[in-house]
Amino acid sequence: MTKRPLAVIEKTNLVLAVGVTALGGLVWDKAGLLAAGVGAALACLNLWAIHRLAGRAIARATAGDTAAATGLLAALGVKMLILFALVWVAIRVYNLALVPFAIGISILPVSLVMAGLWIGSTVGEQGKA
């Protein structure tokens, strides 16, 4: 197991993104490939932003700089609003296929669960349970 659990989550997220994009292309042709790919890309971008912003907020809070940590937590809220806007644009403006897009953007919670189960199952092997 890696010493960085977040690396496991990121790798799982990328593998699922590639798999879901390919599946979207197989099941729904080009429209599904595009929609699943865009959804999966948004999920990967979302994880990247959460990692960076939350990591900085925790580091600032640990250092005692609560004002900066509060600002970074507010940035997480703004990130979510931007994500909502991008989803709306993808569906309403670009008319991406809804089902493959939804499957693509849903990889983030799936990767969190899968990576969490993997990390939890390997912790006992190293005597840290």
N, C-alpha and C positions, 0 to 999 in steps of 0.2 A: 504494500500500500504506500502511496505517496505521503509525504509529510505535509503536503498542501492539499487539503480536501477540496478546496475550490478548483484546483487543477483537474480533479476527477470530474467535478460538475461541468466545467467548461468543455472537457473532452467528450463527455457524454452528450452534452448539448450539441456539439458540432457533428458527432456521429449521427445523432437523431435527425439533425437538420439535413444532412446529405441523404439519409435513408428516406425521410418523408418527402423530400423533393423528388427523388427518383420514383417513389411510389406514386406521387401525384402525376408524374409524367406517364407512368405505365397505365394508371387507371383513367385519367382524364385527358390524356394527350398533352399538347402544348399549353393549353389554357390551364390545366391542372399543374403542370410543371412550373409555370410562371407563378401561379397563385400560391402553391405550396412553398416555392422558393422564396418569394417575398415574405410570406408569413414566418418561415423559419429564419430568414435574415433578420426580421424585426425581433424575433425571440432572442437570437444571439446578441443583437445590439442592445436589447433590454438587459440581458444578463451582464454584459460588459459595463453598461452605465451603472447598474446597481452595484457591481463590484467596486468600481472606482469611487463613486460618491459615498457609499456606505463605509468603505475602507478609510477614506479620508475623514469622514465624520467621527468614526471610532478613534482614529489616531488623534484628532484634535481634542476630542472629549477626554481621552486618556491623559493628554498633555495639560488639561485644565482649561483649554480655550473653548469654553462652552458657547460663546457667541458665534465663532466660526463653525462649530459643530451644528448649531441650530440652523445656520444658513445653508449648510450642506444638506441637512435633513429637509429643508424647504425645497432645495434643488431636486430632491427625490420626488417630491410632489409635482413639481414642474415637469420633470421627466415623464411622469405618468400622464399628465395632460398632453404632452407632445406625442406620446405613444397612442393615446386615444385619437388624436387628430390624424396621425399617420394611418391608423386603421380605418378611420372614416374616409380618408382620401383614397386608400387602396380599394375600398369596397364601392363607394359612391362615385368617385371621379373616374377611376381607372376600370371600374366594373370587373374586378378580379373575381374568379369563381369562388363562391362563398365557402363551400365545404372544404376544398383543398387548402384554402387560405386559413380557415379556422384550425384545421389539423396542423398546418405548419406553425402557426403562432402558439399552438398548445404544447409545443415540445419542451418549453421551459419548465412547467410544473412536472412533466413526466421525467425530464432529466434530473430534476431535484430529488424526486422520489427514488429513481433508479440509483443515482449516485449515493444517496443517503443509505439505501439498503446495502450497497456494495461496501461503503466505508464502515458501516456498522458491523457487517459480517467479517471484515478483515481486522478490526481493532482487537478482537479477542485473540487473534493469532499472534499478535505482538505483545501480549501481556498487559494491555492498557485498558482492559474492560473494567 
